[in-house]
Amino acid sequence: MIEEKYYINKVDTDKKSIYCHHDLMGELLIPTHKHDKAQMLYTEGGIVYVITQTNTYFLPARHFMWIPAGVEHSIHTNSENVIMRNLYFPVKKNEHTFYESEGIYPINDLLLQMMLFTNRWDGNLIKGSRNYDITKAIKAILPTICLNNLPLSLPFSKDVRLTKIVKYLDDNLGESILFSKIAVQFGFSERSLYRLFQKDLGMSFIQYLTIRRILKAIELLLEKHLTVNEVAQAVGYNSVPTFSNTFYKILRQRPSDYINGERILKRS
């Protein structure tokens, strides 16, 4: 049960309003909860994970997460000084399908400036007010400009056998990891292990390992301030171009561009 000190108890007090909240997170965990309103979450200043009943989402800098109404989630971070910018929107009938699914999207300069413009507001924004209309416009443009739902999430393993393998992968991301050797090490044939990954996680071994490595790479780029070459080595890539190309396929930008964007955000 969420304690009264959390602002999230106020989100649904007015069913028709748009609720706005900007503040330091103030702690490392916001426990599992849900809202009757959909949530647009943008964060600055640290590593943030959003955990739902089925997935762990990684929310990097210069990206936002859309959380549909009614989705249970908790928020985890590495620093109490993470700034959270939240907009909560009432659900309307016959809305665009964009609003029905969880997703992480890059935030462009227009959307960032609009979000920052709401920084001076807090609490319920009442329909008919200027502030309400501005935040409503933010929601309205999302399906038009947010075309890339980035695969920055990993599903939970439900099979105990696979949980052990996933733990091993997490602990050895910097090593050379071969599917054939993993299968032998954990007592599987390659075919049976391939099927287990597909059945339990809905993705292949390579897909899981690739996303996990890139998520770790983002953490290292943001927190450890390592060079791109150092990060590539730390997550198991001997080739910087291969690492850069893989990073680009997932985040739609190169590691160096990502770091530059983070520096620009801090200066602004």
C-alpha positions, 0 to 999 in steps of 0.5 A: 500500500502506498503511503500518503506522502506520495503525490501519486495519491492525488493523481486521480482525485479529479477524474477530468483534470490533467495532473502535472507534477515535477520534482526530485524523486527523493528516494530510490523506489516508488512502490508498485501502484497504478492510476486511472489516468495515463502517464507520460514520464520524463526523467533527468539526472540518473538511471531509471527503471520502470517495472510492470508485471511483465517487463522491466523498462529502461528509461534513458536520458532524452526519452520518455515513457508512456504508461497506459491507464491501469498498468501497475508499475514501480519506479526504481532509480540509482539516485534520489536526485533524479528529476521526474516530470509527470503528466497524467491524462484522463482516458477518452473514448475512441483514442488513437491506438498509440495511447493503449500500449506501454512504450519508450520514445526519444523526445525531440526538441519541440516536445522537450521544450513543451515539457519544460514549459510545464515545469512551473505548474503543479497539481490538477490542470482544469479543463478550459484553462490555458495550462490544460490546453497546452498539456492537452496539445502535448498529448495530441502530438504524440502519435504524430511525432513518436514513431519509434517505440524503442525496444528498451525493455526485457521480459521476466523469466518465469521458468526457473531454469531460464532464470539461472541462465539470465542471471549468468548472462547479466553477470558476464556481459563483458565476456565472449558468450556463445549460445552453444556453450551456454546450452552445454553448460546448463544441460540443454540441447541448442534446440531445446534452449532456443525453444525455451527462450522463445516460449518463456521470453518471447525472443531469441537468445541473441535478441535477449543478450543484445538488448541486455548488453545495450541497456548495460552500455547506456548505464555505463555511458551515463554513470561511469563516463567511459569512452565508447571504446571502453563501454564496447569492451565492457559489454562484450564487443571487440569491435567498436563499429559493431557496437556502434551499429548495434547501439544505433539499431536499438536507439536510432543514434550512435553512442557518441551522439547519445552522449552529446545529447546528454551533455546538451540536456545538462547544460540546458 
